[in-house]
Structures are given as structure tokens and as C-alpha cells.
């Protein structure tokens, strides 16, 4: 049985940390000349992009933090950072297939160039998110992470 109150609080914290890491990585990337060329080629406005990256980071952070806590013992690896980066890699593949490819095809004539640039940006941002979530999860007391996943007593068996 899942301790829902405990897991939701931890998921919220991990989601916020991951979203902030994603946004900070995006902000750092956005200051480069390559990002300016990418935004110009894809017709992306700067300030709306910053807000959208924060929202996207929070969504991806939720997609990583909930399975990390809920299925912690089922994810390969011993280190929470490795587990989180593994989940982030899965999200990266999903984001690249569903968002990266189609946006490059429809927004520009130089599809390969902008697809590669966008994918590299996503690798940096999503990896930063995974490392941040894994680090904060690692800082939680080990028994607190495990007790969030599995309750000590199954329902109705006291």
C-alpha cells in the first residue's frame, strides 16, 4: 500500500527542484549564440520561451519524480541519481519523438540542423533535471524514501 500523503509531499518537492534545474539549464542555454539562432530559425519569442520552459520543466519533473518514488526499488541501479537520470532518459526519448521531431519538420526548412540543436538542448536540460531530482532524493533519509513507497502494515492487517 502506498503512503499517499508522504509520497505527494516528496513528489512536490522533487518536482519543484527538477523544474527549477530544467529552467536554470534552459536559461543558461538561452544566453548562447546557438540558442539565438535556434530561436530565430524556429520563430520562438524569448520571454514566452522562458515561461514555457518553467512549465515544461515542472511537467517533466513530475514525470520523473513520481515514478522514482513510487517504483524506487524496481528501477535498476543503487544510486538515486542514476535512477533519476535513467527515468529522465526515458522522458527524453518520449519528448524527442513526440515534440522535437514534429516541431523541426513544420517550423523550418533546415530540419536536421534544428532537430539536432533542439535534441542537444533537451539532453542538457533533462539531464540537469534528472541529476537535481536524484540528488535531492539522495539527500532524503533512506528509510523515508522506502517508507513512502511501501507502508509498514498492509491495509487492514494490524
N, C-alpha and C positions, 0 to 999 in steps of 0.2 A: 504494500500500500504506500502511496506517495504522501509525504507530509506537504500538503499543498501550500499552506501559509509560509512555511520555511523556504520552499523552493521558489515561490513567486517573488519573495523579497530578494533572494540571491540572484534570480534571473534579472530582476530590475536593475540591480547594481551592476551586474556583468554587462547587461545591455547598454547602460549608460556609459560605462568605461569603454566598451567596444565602439560605440557610436562616436565618442569623443576622439578616440585614437584614429578611427577612419576619417573623421573630419579634419583632424590636425595633419594627417598624411596628405589628404586632398588639398588642404590649404598650402602646404609646403610644395607640392607638385604644381599647384596653380600659379606659383610665382616664377616658374621657369619659362624660357622662350618656347620650348617644345609644347608646353601646355597652351600658350597663347596661340601658337599655330594650330593646334588641335581645336581649340575653341572657335577660332576663325573659320577653319575648314568645316566644322560641324555646326556652325551658326549657334553657338552656345553663349548666352549672356553670363557675365562674371558673377554678379551678386545673386541672381536666382540659382546659379550652379552651386554656390556655397550653401544655400539653404537646402537645396535638393540633396547635396552630399550628406548633410547632417541627418536628414530624414532617412535617406538610404542607408547610412551607417547604423542608425538605430534599428532599422528593419533587419539588416544583415546581422547585427549584434544579437538580436532576439533569435534569429535562425541558428546562431552558433551557441549562445549561452543556454537556451532551454535544453537542447539535446545533450549538451555537455553535462549539465547537472542531472538530467533525467536518466540518461543512459551511461553514466560515468564509467561503470565497471565493464560495460560491453564495448567500449571504444578501445581499440588497440593502443598500447603504449602505457607507460607508467607515469610519465610527467604530464601534468595538466596543460602545459604549454604545447607539447607535442599533440595531445588530444585535440586541443582547440585549433591548432593550425591544420590538423587533418580535417576537421569539420569545416574550417574556413576554405580549404582547398576544394572540398565538395561544393560549397556555395559558389566559389569562384567559377567552377565549371558550369554550374547552372546559370549564373549571371552572364557568363561569356556566350553561352549558346542562346539564351533567351533574349538578352538585351544588346550585347556587344556586336554580334553579327548583323542582326537586322538593322540596327541604327547606322552602321557603317554602309550598308548597301543602299539605304534610302536617303541618306543625308549628303552624300558626296560622290564624286566621280572617281576618286582615288581610294577605292575600297580597302585594298591591302594595307596601305600606309596607315590609315586611320584605325583600322581594325587592330593592327599590331600595337600602335601607340595606346589605344584605349585598353587593350588587354594588359599591357605592361603597367599602366596606371592602376588598373584593378588589382593586379598581382601585388603591387606595393601597398595599396590601401587595405585590401582584405587581409594580407599577411600581417600588417600592423594591428589590425583589429583582432586577429587571432592570437597574436603574441600578448596583447594587452589583456584580453579576456583570460587567457591561460595563466598569465602572471598573477592577476587578481584572484583567480580561483586557487592558485597555488598558495597564496597568502592566507586563504581561509584555513582554519584548523581542519585537518584531515577528517576527523570524526564528524565535523559539522557538515562537510560535503557529503559523506556517506550517509549520515542520518537524514539528510534532506532527501536522498534518493529512496531509502528503504526505512520504513518505520520499524521500531524495535518489536512491537507486537502487531501481528496481523489483525485485521478488523474483527472484533467480536471475540477474540481469544485472549482474555486477560489472565 
